[in-house]
Structures are given as C-alpha cells and as structure tokens.
Amino acid sequence: MNSTDQNQVTLPKEGTPREALLQQLQGFHDQDTNWHEGRTFSLVYHAGDEHTEFLKKAYAIYFHQNGLNPSVFPSLQKFEAEVVSIAANLLGGGANAAGTMTSGGTESVLMAIKTYRDRARATNPEITAPEMIVPISIHPAFDKAAHYFDVKIRKAPLGKDFRVDLEAVKKMINPNTILLVGSAPQYPQGVIDPITALGQLAKQHGIGLHVDACVGGFILPFLKKAGYAIPNFDLSVEGVTSMSADLHKYGFAAKGASIVLYKDKELRRHQFFILSEWPGGCFASPSMPGTRPAGAIAGAWATLQAFGEDGYLKIAKTCMDNTKKIQDGIRALGFKIIGQPEMSIFGFDSDEMDVYAVADQMQLRGWYIDRQQKPTCLHLMITPAHTGHIDSFLKDLKESAVLVKSNPNLSTEGMAAMYGMMAKVPDPSMVDQVLYNYMDERYATGAASKL
Ligand SMILES: *Cc1c(COP(=O)(O)O)cnc(C)c1O
C-alpha cells in the first residue's frame, strides 16, 4: 500500500451489525476526557443523570421532525414561541420583546450582527462601511460575524478590572458605528461589562447595544434573585436593544439551542430571510440553517419546564458553592484569581510558576483546562458536574504545581512550549500560519492514526 491508500477510508461494502457499532462507540467515548467526573470545564453542561436521561427522551420524541417548517409541526412553533417568551421574561424583555431560537451562541451572535447591518442598510443608506465597537474580551463569534457579514469590528481595550474601557469606546464612536457590544459576563475573566453606561452611550448616539449573555443568560437572573451582587445587564437596561443567551450552556438543554432576543419585532424583522419567488415555493427562514433539529427545540422547552425557577435557583447556587470551594482551594495552592469574576467562570494565574505547564500536567491527569493569553492564565467554568470532584481536582492541581515549580523544563514541552513561543512571536500573522497548518492536520481526512 502506498501512503495515500493508508490514509483513505472508504464506505464499507457491507454494513456492520448495529449492536456491535454501539459497543464500539461506547468504547471510543469512554476513552475521551471523562466529562461525567467533572474533568471538562467549558464544553459540557451536565445537571445530573436524571435530567440527562429525561432530556434524551424529550429529544428522541422529536428526533425526526424539522424546525424548518413549523406549519407542518405546529407543536414546534408553540415550543419556540414559549421558550423565547420565557427567556424574554427572565431577561427583562417586556411585552414587545421578540426573538428566535438558534443552533447556538455563535448563530445567535451572527444573526444579531446581520440584523443590525441590514437595519442600517434599510434606514441609514449613507453608512457604506458599518462598524461595531466591542471589548477585546468579546467572544470570537463577533469576529466571525464581522468577517462573514462585512461589518468592521473595532476593539476597545479593557480597564484594570477587565471590563471594557468606556472612555475608549466613546472615542471610537463615529458616523459609521451601528452597534456597541458588551458581555454579561465575558468569557476570559467572567466579569460583566458596564452595561448601564454602555446603554447610555448607545442611546445618546442612536445606535444599538447588544449584550452577549450567551454564557450568563440562564444563570445571572437566578443569581440575582438569590441575592448575589449582579449588576443590571439585560433588556430592562435603557439602551440595550438585543441579547444572546445559550440554552445549551447554563440552561442545561441539549446542544443546538440558544436564543437571540430583540427589544422589539421591528428590529427582529431584519434577521429574517425571505425568498418569495423560488420555484420550490415561497421560502422564509428565521436564521442561518435550513433544516433545524426539532429535538433541540423540544428539549429546550422540556428542560425549562422540568427545572422551573426553583430548579434553576438551586443549580445557580450549586454552581456558586462549587466555584467558591474551588477558588479557595486554588488560592491556597499559590495561584491568584484574575480580576473579580461575578459568576462561575474565571481565570487563574501564578507568580510562582508557569501555568501553561500546570495545564499540561493536569491534562496528563485527565483534566482538560483551557489556556488563555493576554494575560496568561488558565480558565475554569464550574457547573453542578463538578460537585464531588473538587477535592480530587485540587489534589491533582497541587501535585502538578509542585512538579512544575521544581521542574522548569516542563515549560519547554507540550502545549506549554507552544503557548510560551506564541507569547514571544512579534508578528501575530506567523501564529495564524501555525494555526492554519494545525487545522489542516486536525481536519485531515482518512484514518485517524491516534485511535
Ligand atoms: C459560548 C459563548 C459564545 C458562543 O456560543 P456557542 O454556543 O459556543 O456557539 C458566545 N459568547 C460567549 C460569552 C460564550 O461563552
């Protein structure tokens, strides 16, 4: 066989028995990072086995239906309308709020940016090069939206508290600005941008303000209700015109469920895509995809009903109790928490050791922790899945810290070496090239040699 042959995977001539395949899948699954024991921090949101089994059943009932055309499946229309309404009520939307469900936070953000762009085209034709101003801490989904929809993205620096620098935002506003953006909270340090002040600015200039509450949208309202000091961040704040909130994060719905919400349906109208003269019939679609998985919609509805306010309040408190416990333990090991995170997401660093090398050591021990940069830190996002696993996390963290402190060589290996190198590269486009190559490799076709 030549090397091309080795890399080719072709459709098997005959099918494999389904039972054997299920066993194979389970085997592969069990070799991956063990999210069930709290060993992942931002990728999996698990509110307990009982809920997961329920959610799987809810999803399965709607497995074959399609959210593309709710007139064929009226129950999906009901679910989506009710989910959006529940979210609007939780997030200060009031009677005029409108929105749609989407496949995830990124799609919610994409739709919001497209909406503002199209509104500007319709109502401010003198704007030929629309711009949005975002904090540098904003989620990459906004860069993606800027790239896809040809809206210029301008990045405002953060203050010492990691919240966006308002004076800088003020100076960046110009006649092409169509939108300001803030996060509640932002991902890297878990702090909430000054939404009330941003709202004032947006209002003064007659432009939109989108609050990205993808990660916070289904926990902050409950933390607020439970008495935690959460600043105002939602549609009830004057000047806020839209929000994104992910059901598949702290809403604990199945993946593929998020919400984009607008102050009113006049704004939402610019989100829709209509093609009345298509030979296939009149076509009207709310968002990016055609086919939409009905299971994600029905699952989100069922999840909201199953937990209710009481259930979410309990989850929110569990998240915060876990967060406090893990933060106290992390500090006690000589690390420092970055800034003053407002919920269960935070970064931590150390003056005494290379935290990238610590992350590598943790990975060897089965914990997958995200690495962050500018400033250097590691990132944790805490959920109920971490209950009961914090002590073993801290034990492994201690072991890793001791090892890294006494072993400077560990910074020259693994991911630590890559991050260390990246921090020193003068030209960011060189790093981009490395990442393009990495993507080629990660998405190489053919047999994956490592499994
Ligand atoms: C997760 C996240 C997003 C994007 O959501 P996806 O569901 O991953 O596409 C956007 N903003 C913030 C703050 C997030 O945490």
Residues whose N, C-alpha, C, O or C-beta is under 5 A from the ligand:
A	BS01	LIG	G104 G105 T106 E107 H139 A141 P185 Q186 Y187 D212 C214 V215
